[in-house]
Amino acid sequence: MELHQLRYFCAAAETGSFTRGARSEHVTQPTLSHQLLKLEKELGTKLFDRSHRRIQLTTSGRIFLRSVKLILKQLNEAKQKLLNSPKEQAESITIGCVPTFTQHPLSPIVCQFSKTYPWVTVQVIDDLQLRLLSMLRSGLLDMALVVLPIGGQEFRTKTVMRQSVYAAVPTQHPLARRKQVRLVQLRHDPFLLLREGFRFGTIAREALRDAQIEPEVKFEGSSIDNILGMVSAGAGISLVPQPVAKRTGCRFIPVQDVRRTALGWAMLRSHTLTPAQRLFLETSSSRLAHDKSAAPHSI
């Protein structure tokens, strides 16, 4: 359940129309309708009676609306409290992120949040996923953006986006103009991969093993930027997550037979979020869920 879905639900309920609700939320009507169907599916009940010209709330919808209004009111109050907080009431948030996603998509979100709430200090630590989970356990981090799922009953998680896997190839590669590829089509290419200790390095190797491919790994590194630089120079190919598929000099092709991976926030179940931390969690989750800039391009 996402914050934007709750806003869309309220807008549709209060205007009595998906079209007017979408207009008030500055999204298209199909987008709003799709998100509300996802919300109903997650809740396991119908919220709207769509059989009339003007949509009406079901009994479940009316009950749910009261709770949603309260949630949005509390979130808005927390936001106003932060906006009006004096500097001496400053708060700090310490978050972790797996290195692949620190530059994008996390950095722009942190920068925008810091501009809006300058008295909230946001510290970002990027590290291997296993280390981030260890820092969460020891209380050194409030939350961490990691690849899901993760083990450990002590954590609660919030999925914020699902990412496809892309093949990064040089612009002159024979498959560079394909709209999608299968791993078997890449089996003879030399691979440049993140090291095994990096979560996406493990994901890439598991995908190759599942496809019964024993790749020629020509290079293993700790920086996706370095790997993509070598791809653009023609040293080999790589498998990369969707949000980083942006390097000039490379072509990025969706890999058809690799399942999408989930990215989300993890935190200790025992950790009580402060108002600033809760606001950051909700606003960042909403931004990540709507991150259109994650769509890959190639030059």
Order of alpha helices (4+ residues) and beta strands (2+ residues): alpha-alpha-alpha-beta-beta-alpha-beta-alpha-beta-alpha-beta-beta-beta-beta-alpha-beta-alpha-beta-beta-beta-alpha
